[in-house]
Amino acid sequence: MGVLTNQVVLVTGAGTGLGRETAIQLAAEGAEVVLTGRRMEKLLEVAEVIEQSGGRSIVFPVDVTNSEEVNRMRDHLIAQLGRIDVLINNVGGTGDYSPVHDMTVSLWDHTIRLNLYSSFIVTNAFLPIMRKQQYGRIVSITSAMANYVYEGLGAYSAAKAGLEGLMRTVALEEEKHGILVNMFDPGNLKTEQNPYGEGDPASVVDGIVKLATLPKDGINGQVIRANQ
């Protein structure tokens, strides 16, 4: 039996890159994995890989920057599965590079919604379920850019810094309800979005699995980096 047998795990952005590899590994650990993302064809590809390996998954295309879509997904999943044990807030992206001087409001808004709003919306939707269970593990994917600056990535840095502040607050508020919340920085990975990255997403997934399976006295409100 795997460390996540009989648990339900939701992975956002599960169709490609780190989300894909995370979902496959979590399924291998026995979880029933809810695969979310906007591209159905990518999600179905991941579901097929999981099925061929003897795992279980549910495909649920959704835009996690849209609270109404997320709430409908939550209601459907709870009606079908009855619980949610782990959230992996993986959706994100740098957006187009732009100095603040030239940045449009639409670019700022897109980057903030993708990297910050999405994690708030998903976490906010499922926290009542986790409180009722008195159990939950939340892992949000962050970046070193929360603490460093790089020309043209002001919106992305602001979003990831905001994400870390948000998740530390959730960690403080929810620990008494049996919910542990941490962040994971996977480093510079080579993905569809970042073809110039250096690391293989599969090589860092073990760190996410560890955060998803923490004991009740496990770490909380921390940033764990893959390269440490």
Secondary structure, DSSP 8 states (H G I E B T S, - for coil): --TTTT-EEEETTTTSHHHHHHHHHHHHTT-EEEEEES-HHHHHHHHHHHHHTT-EEEEEE--TT-HHHHHHHHHHHHHHHS---EEEE------S---GGG--HHHHHHHHIIIIIHHHHHHHHHHHHHHHHT-EEEEEE--GGGTS--TT-HHHHHHHHHHHHHHHHHHHHHGGGTEEEEEEE--SB--SS-TT--B-GGGGHHHHHHHHT--TT---S-EEETT-
